[in-house]
Amino acid sequence: FAEHHTAGRHFLQIPGPSNVPDRVLRALDNPTMDHRGPDFGKLGARVLEKTKKIFNTESHVIIYPASGTGAWEAALVNTLSPGDKVLMCETGWFAHLWEEMAGRLGLLTELLKTDWRRGADVEGIEARLRADKNHEIKAVAVVHNETSTGATSRINEVRRAIDAAGHPALLLVDTISSLGSVDYRHDEWGVDVTVSGSQKGLMLPPGLSFNAVSAKALKASETAKLTRSFWDWKPMIASNATGYFPYTPATNMLYALDTALDMLFEEGLDNVFARHDRHGEATRRAVRAWGLEVQCEDPRHYSPVLTAVRLPEGHSANALRATILKKFNMSLGNGLGQLNDRVFRIGHLGDFGDLQLVGTLGGVEMGLAAAGIPHKPGLAAAMQYLNGNG
Ligand code: PLP
C-alpha cells in the first residue's frame, strides 16, 4: 500500500467516491453471469425498475458502464444539435467542466457566473430566458450539488423560473454528488435529463452513471443532430424493455446497485436525507467553532453532502491535507480550479454515521494543530449538536 499507510482503517472523506458498505462489496463479488442468459434479464429488469425510485421518476433511466462524465455527454448528445445554445450556471468547477464539454461538442454555451460561494442564480436564469424571445436557448444546465464548493442549488426554483419565463428550454441537471444523499424529484420538478453517478450517495464504487429521461427529452432525441453512438438512448431503451443491454453491462456493478438501493430503501430515503442534513450542520458548527469559514455563503444552499472549508490567507490547504493524510491516514478533498490550495473539502456523504463524523472532524482538528493553522477547539461543538439531535 501507499507509503503513508498507518494502522487502522483509512478514512476516505473526499466528497466521493464515498465509503462502500461491506454488504455492497459482498454483492460485487458474486460470480459474473451471462449477460444474455435467462437470469440476467430478471436482474436487469429489477434493477432498472428500482433505480427509477431513487430519481423519483416513472420514465426511463439509462444505466451506462461509465463515470459521470460519460452521462454528462449522453445528456447533451441525445437532446441537442450542433450550434444549439445552452444556458449554464457556473456554480463551480464541475459546472465549468460541463460547460467546456458542451463547447467541445459543438454547442454554443452561455454562462451565468457566480462567485463560487452559492448555488445557481435563479433570478438570472429567469431574466435571461425572458429576454430570449426567439427561444434560441435550447437547454438550461444546472449542477444540483456543486462538489467543488459545497453548494446545493434549488432545482424546484429553477423549474419555476423556466415556467415563469414561459420558456420551452429543456432542463438538464447533474446530480452526480447529490443523488441518494439529497431529496431529488425528477418528475415533480419537471427535469428533462437527470445525470448521475454511482460513487457518491449511491455508495457504490465508481463505474456506473445514469440518465433519467423525460418524455420531452425523449422527443427531443428524435430530432437532435449531435453525433452519438455509444451514448444513444434508443438501443438502450429497446434492450432495457426486456431487462437486457445492447452491449455488455457492468454485471457485477448491477449486483452492487441492486443491494445498495435495498439498503437506502430499508433505511428510508427521508431518514437518509435527514442523516446527511444533520451531518452537514454538525460539520459547519465545528468549522465555525474552529474560527474558519465555510465556502458556501448562502445558508439556503448549504450542502448536506460535503463542506468546503476556507483557510486563512497565507495557509496552504494542500499542505494541511498532506499532513492529515500522513499523520492520520485520512483523505480529504482538494480545492479545485480557483479554489486550489484555498479550501479543503470534507465529504460527509454515502454510508456514514455519527462516529465516522466525529473521527473525521477530530482528524481535521488535530491536523490544524499539526500544520500550525490558528484555530480554536471545534469538535465539541459538533458533538454537542449531534447529542441534541439524535
Ligand atoms: N459532476 C459532479 C457534480 C461531480 O462531483 C463529478 C465528480 O466528482 C463529476 C460531475 C464528474 O464525474 P466523474 O468523475 O464520475 O466522471
Boltz pocket constraint, residues with backbone or C-beta under 6 A from the ligand:
constraints:
  - pocket:
      binder: B
      contacts: [[A, 15], [A, 16], [A, 67], [A, 68], [A, 69], [A, 70], [A, 94], [A, 143], [A, 145], [A, 146], [A, 147], [A, 174], [A, 175], [A, 176], [A, 177], [A, 197], [A, 206]]
      max_distance: 6.0
